[in-house]
Amino acid sequence: MDVHVPAAVTNGLLLRNVDALTSQLDGTTEMEDVDLLDRASALGRVLVSQDEDLLAEATRRQRKGIAFSGVFYAHQLGITIGRFVNDLEVLALAGEPQDYEGRVEFLPL
């Protein structure tokens, strides 16, 4: 989870036994988007974000064929906390992190 994702989303996922790691716990709150995507890839994790700049970086990588671990993106005004948690749980149950490599999934589903 990047720093733009509300703690309530992470807490909701953890209550549903979905593995989630926040930027705060990983010590990456000050990382640039490029480095954050690289970090998520190194950890084998999909990055969850509400940051439009990070979305732009993921799109740039798709167009240039640069590998990344995948991004689940939700606009800050376009989703409720409950829907955010539900959709992320569905995606977590539907596949493994490698299934989302190089992809951007827009929420709500």
Sequence and secondary structure as in RCSB ss.txt:
>XXXX:A:sequence
MDVHVPAAVTNGLLLRNVDALTSQLDGTTEMEDVDLLDRASALGRVLVSQDEDLLAEATRRQRKGIAFSGVFYAH
QLGITIGRFVNDLEVLALAGEPQDYEGRVEFLPL
>XXXX:A:secstr
  TTS HHHHHHHHHTT     HHHHT TT  HHHHHHHHHHHT  EEE  HHHHHHHHHHHHHT     EEEE 
TTS  HHHHHHHHHHHHHH  GGGGTT EEEE  
